[in-house]
Amino acid sequence: MPGAYIKLQDINHINAELSNYCNAACPMCARFDYDQNLIKGITNNSHTTLADMKNKIGPEVLKNVNLFRSCGNVGDGTMNPECAEIYEYVKHINAGVTLTINTNGGARNPDFYRHLAQIGVKVIFSIDGLEDTNHLYRRNVKWSKVMNNAEAFVRAGGHAEWDYLIFKHNQKQVSEAESLSRKIGFRKFNKKTTTRWDDFDSAGNWIKRDKISVDGYDLQKPIQEVIDNYAVDSFQKTKQKIKNKIACNSFSSTNVEIFLHANGNVSPCCWLGDLQMHESKNIIKDYKTVNIHHRSLEEILEGYYFNEIWKGIQGFAQQYKLVTCENVCGVCYE
């Protein structure tokens, strides 16, 4: 991609966190700190609005997008009261766009999901177990509501996928859950493990964990032998501190992505999306400079933050490389 900046016409992938509200309380969610306290300031205060999509992102950008999705860092997009209307608008502007949303499936009602099916939104349901286990991680989510919503969506002709996070408590239910997914009519069943076991504690120390205790219950890693027996999608963290090159999935010749936070902040991807929580906070001096409520999208893309990220990706100097970028998209040549 020419130049040091993303151009508006280059953007072909938007991941919009439509809401930073969530009906669930998943213990390892980025909504919570190491001690399981809700992080204030980035949760339960913002929705992306239909007006934002029309006036801040705009049809000139949306008409070039081939993928519009909502896979939030700290919120569930279905919590946005204008969720369906936003997808309808994007589809109106760009009839060929692929629309997807990730959700725990426990919010809203069957009519809402039938509406998403009619619009043509692919829904990826995060369901981690069966009736007796799903709530152990997807806390506050009612099984009956998830099933009613998923079944209504599928019966309305919707494309549904089931994402299943494997823990010790649900590892023996994978086959049964996959059979249930086929019975309901899910198009795909994705077996995954979470990468959020290790984290920084309140003192800033990197802690490796095999279990997390929440309200007297221990969430534990699945047995490795079980994982080895399944085809599991799992992000493998780098073991090297320094990578020779960053093969960025957001800035490439075929894919240019932006992540839009519910509060209006813009970043290159969801990994850098929680700007107040990660290394990005060391680069951004004023959050107004990366927020669509204070700057145009074009000004944000041509601003200091995106320029610094671009330098790190291009390998101008090690000082520009972010550890997050190296861990997620680093490529090591031996």
C-alpha positions in Angstrom: 0.0 0.0 0.0 1.6 3.3 -1.0 2.5 6.0 1.4 2.6 6.0 5.2 -1.1 6.4 5.7 -4.3 4.5 5.1 -6.5 6.3 2.6 -10.3 6.2 3.0 -10.7 4.4 -0.3 -8.3 1.7 0.8 -10.6 0.5 3.7 -12.3 -2.8 2.8 -12.9 -4.2 6.3 -14.6 -2.6 9.2 -14.9 -4.2 12.6 -17.4 -2.0 14.6 -17.8 -2.6 18.3 -21.5 -1.6 18.2 -21.8 -1.5 21.9 -19.6 -1.7 25.0 -22.6 -3.0 27.0 -22.9 -6.7 27.6 -25.6 -8.9 29.2 -22.9 -11.5 30.1 -20.1 -11.5 32.7 -17.5 -13.9 31.2 -14.6 -14.1 33.7 -11.8 -13.7 31.1 -13.4 -10.9 29.1 -11.4 -7.7 28.6 -14.3 -5.9 30.4 -12.6 -7.1 33.7 -9.2 -6.6 35.2 -7.0 -9.3 36.7 -9.0 -9.3 39.9 -12.3 -9.6 38.0 -13.4 -6.0 38.6 -15.3 -4.2 35.8 -13.0 -1.7 34.1 -14.6 1.7 34.3 -14.5 4.1 31.4 -14.5 1.6 28.6 -17.7 -0.3 29.5 -21.4 0.4 29.8 -21.3 3.9 28.5 -21.4 3.9 24.7 -23.2 2.6 21.5 -22.1 3.2 17.9 -25.2 5.0 16.5 -26.8 4.9 13.1 -26.0 8.6 12.8 -22.3 7.8 13.4 -22.4 5.3 10.6 -24.1 7.7 8.2 -22.1 10.8 9.1 -18.8 9.8 10.7 -18.0 6.7 8.6 -20.2 7.6 5.6 -21.3 6.0 2.4 -18.1 6.8 0.5 -16.2 4.5 2.8 -18.9 1.9 3.2 -19.4 1.4 -0.5 -15.8 0.0 -0.8 -16.1 -2.4 2.2 -16.3 -6.1 1.5 -16.7 -7.1 5.2 -18.6 -5.3 7.9 -18.6 -7.1 11.2 -19.1 -6.6 14.9 -16.9 -8.7 17.1 -16.4 -6.5 20.1 -13.6 -6.5 22.7 -15.7 -5.5 25.7 -19.3 -5.5 24.4 -22.0 -7.5 22.6 -23.2 -5.8 19.5 -26.8 -7.0 19.9 -27.0 -4.7 23.0 -27.1 -1.8 20.7 -30.7 -0.7 20.2 -29.9 0.3 16.6 -28.0 -2.9 15.8 -30.3 -4.2 13.0 -30.8 -0.7 11.6 -27.1 -0.2 11.3 -26.7 -3.5 9.4 -29.7 -2.5 7.1 -28.0 0.8 6.3 -24.7 -0.8 5.5 -26.4 -3.3 3.2 -28.4 -0.5 1.6 -25.2 1.3 0.7 -23.3 -1.8 -0.3 -25.4 -4.7 -1.5 -22.4 -7.0 -1.9 -20.9 -6.6 1.5 -20.6 -9.6 3.9 -22.2 -8.9 7.2 -21.3 -10.8 10.4 -21.8 -10.4 14.2 -20.5 -12.4 17.2 -22.8 -12.7 20.1 -23.5 -14.9 23.2 -27.1 -15.1 21.9 -28.6 -14.3 25.3 -29.8 -10.8 24.6 -32.9 -9.6 22.6 -35.7 -11.9 21.3 -36.4 -14.3 18.4 -38.0 -11.4 16.4 -34.7 -9.6 16.4 -32.8 -12.6 15.2 -35.3 -13.2 12.5 -34.8 -9.6 11.4 -31.0 -10.2 11.2 -31.6 -13.3 9.0 -33.8 -11.2 6.7 -31.0 -8.6 6.4 -28.5 -11.3 5.6 -26.3 -11.0 8.6 -24.2 -14.1 9.5 -24.4 -14.7 13.3 -21.6 -16.4 15.1 -23.0 -17.6 18.5 -20.5 -18.1 21.3 -21.9 -21.1 23.1 -19.5 -22.9 25.4 -21.2 -26.1 26.5 -24.7 -27.4 27.0 -27.5 -26.5 29.3 -25.6 -27.5 32.4 -22.3 -25.9 31.5 -22.7 -22.9 29.2 -23.4 -20.6 32.1 -20.2 -21.5 33.9 -18.2 -19.2 31.5 -21.0 -17.3 29.7 -22.3 -16.1 33.1 -25.7 -14.4 33.3 -26.7 -16.0 29.9 -29.8 -18.2 29.9 -29.6 -21.4 27.9 -33.3 -21.4 26.9 -33.0 -17.9 25.5 -29.9 -18.7 23.5 -31.6 -21.8 22.0 -34.8 -19.9 21.2 -32.9 -17.1 19.5 -30.6 -19.4 17.6 -33.5 -21.6 16.4 -35.5 -18.6 15.3 -32.6 -17.3 13.3 -31.9 -20.6 11.6 -35.6 -21.2 10.8 -35.7 -17.7 9.2 -33.0 -18.8 6.8 -30.0 -17.2 8.7 -26.4 -18.4 8.4 -25.4 -19.4 11.9 -22.1 -20.7 13.2 -21.4 -22.0 16.7 -18.1 -21.0 18.4 -17.3 -23.4 21.3 -14.5 -22.5 23.8 -13.2 -25.7 25.4 -12.5 -25.8 29.1 -12.0 -28.7 31.5 -15.7 -28.5 32.6 -17.1 -28.8 29.0 -14.4 -30.8 27.2 -16.4 -34.0 27.3 -19.5 -32.3 25.7 -17.9 -31.2 22.5 -19.3 -34.1 20.4 -22.7 -33.8 21.8 -22.8 -30.0 21.3 -21.6 -30.5 17.7 -24.4 -32.9 17.1 -26.9 -30.5 18.6 -25.6 -27.7 16.3 -26.2 -29.9 13.2 -29.7 -30.8 14.5 -30.6 -27.1 14.9 -29.1 -26.2 11.5 -25.9 -24.4 12.3 -23.7 -24.2 9.2 -20.4 -24.6 11.1 -19.1 -25.7 14.5 -15.9 -24.1 15.5 -13.8 -25.6 18.4 -11.6 -23.2 20.1 -9.5 -22.5 23.2 -9.1 -19.2 24.8 -5.7 -17.4 25.1 -6.7 -15.3 28.0 -5.3 -17.5 30.8 -2.2 -15.4 31.2 -2.5 -11.8 32.1 -0.9 -8.8 34.0 -1.9 -8.7 37.6 -2.8 -5.5 39.5 0.9 -4.8 40.1 1.8 -5.1 36.4 3.4 -8.5 36.7 2.8 -11.1 33.9 1.2 -14.1 35.5 0.7 -17.5 33.9 -2.4 -19.3 35.1 -4.0 -22.8 34.6 -7.2 -21.8 36.4 -9.2 -18.8 37.3 -11.4 -18.7 40.5 -14.6 -16.7 40.3 -17.3 -16.7 43.0 -16.0 -20.0 44.4 -15.9 -21.8 41.0 -12.6 -22.7 39.3 -12.4 -22.3 35.5 -9.6 -24.7 34.3 -7.7 -25.3 31.1 -8.8 -28.4 29.2 -6.5 -31.4 29.3 -4.0 -31.2 26.4 -4.8 -34.7 25.3 -8.4 -33.6 24.7 -7.2 -30.6 22.6 -4.9 -32.8 20.6 -7.8 -35.0 19.6 -9.8 -32.1 18.2 -9.1 -29.8 15.3 -8.9 -26.7 17.4 -8.5 -23.1 16.3 -6.2 -21.4 18.8 -4.1 -18.3 18.7 -0.5 -19.3 19.5 1.4 -16.6 21.3 4.9 -16.0 20.1 7.8 -17.3 22.2 10.3 -14.8 20.8 10.6 -11.3 22.1 11.6 -9.9 18.8 10.2 -10.7 15.4 12.1 -10.0 12.2 8.9 -8.8 10.4 5.3 -8.0 11.2 2.9 -9.5 8.7 0.0 -7.3 9.6 -3.5 -8.6 8.9 -4.9 -5.1 9.0 -2.4 -3.3 6.7 -1.8 -5.5 3.7 -2.1 -5.5 -0.1 -5.4 -7.3 0.1 -6.9 -6.2 3.5 -7.1 -2.8 5.1 -9.1 -2.8 8.3 -10.2 -0.4 10.9 -11.6 -1.2 14.3 -14.3 1.3 15.6 -14.8 1.3 19.3 -18.3 2.0 20.7 -17.0 5.3 22.1 -15.7 6.5 18.7 -12.0 5.6 19.0 -10.4 4.2 15.9 -7.5 1.8 15.7 -6.1 -0.6 13.1 -7.5 -3.8 14.6 -9.3 -5.2 17.6 -6.0 -6.3 19.2 -5.1 -2.6 19.5 -8.8 -1.7 19.9 -8.9 -1.0 23.6 -6.6 2.0 23.3 -6.7 2.9 27.0 -5.6 -0.6 28.0 -2.7 -1.5 25.8 0.6 -0.1 24.4 -1.3 2.3 22.3 -1.9 4.5 25.3 1.9 5.2 25.3 1.6 6.6 21.7 -1.7 8.5 22.0 -1.3 11.8 23.8 -4.8 13.0 23.3 -7.7 10.6 22.6 -9.6 13.2 20.7 -7.1 12.8 17.9 -8.3 9.2 17.3 -12.0 9.7 17.9 -14.6 10.2 15.2 -16.6 12.6 17.4 -13.6 15.0 17.4 -11.8 14.3 14.2 -12.8 13.2 10.7 -12.0 9.6 9.9 -9.5 10.9 7.2 -7.7 13.1 9.8 -7.5 10.1 12.2 -6.0 7.8 9.5 -3.4 10.5 8.5 -2.6 11.4 12.1 0.3 10.6 14.4 -1.1 7.3 15.9 -1.7 5.5 12.6 1.6 6.8 11.3 3.5 5.4 14.2 1.8 2.0 13.9 2.6 2.0 10.2 6.3 2.7 10.9 6.5 -0.3 13.2 4.8 -2.6 10.7 7.2 -1.5 8.0 10.1 -2.2 10.2 11.7 1.3 10.1 13.1 0.8 13.6 12.6 -1.5 16.5 11.5 1.4 18.6 8.3 1.7 16.6 7.3 -2.0 17.0 4.6 -2.8 19.4 4.8 -6.0 21.4 1.1 -6.6 20.6 1.8 -6.5 16.9 4.8 -8.8 17.2 2.8 -11.3 19.3 -0.2 -11.4 17.0 1.2 -10.8 13.6 5.0 -11.4 14.0 6.8 -13.6 11.5 10.2 -15.1 12.5 12.7 -16.1 9.8 15.2 -18.6 11.0 
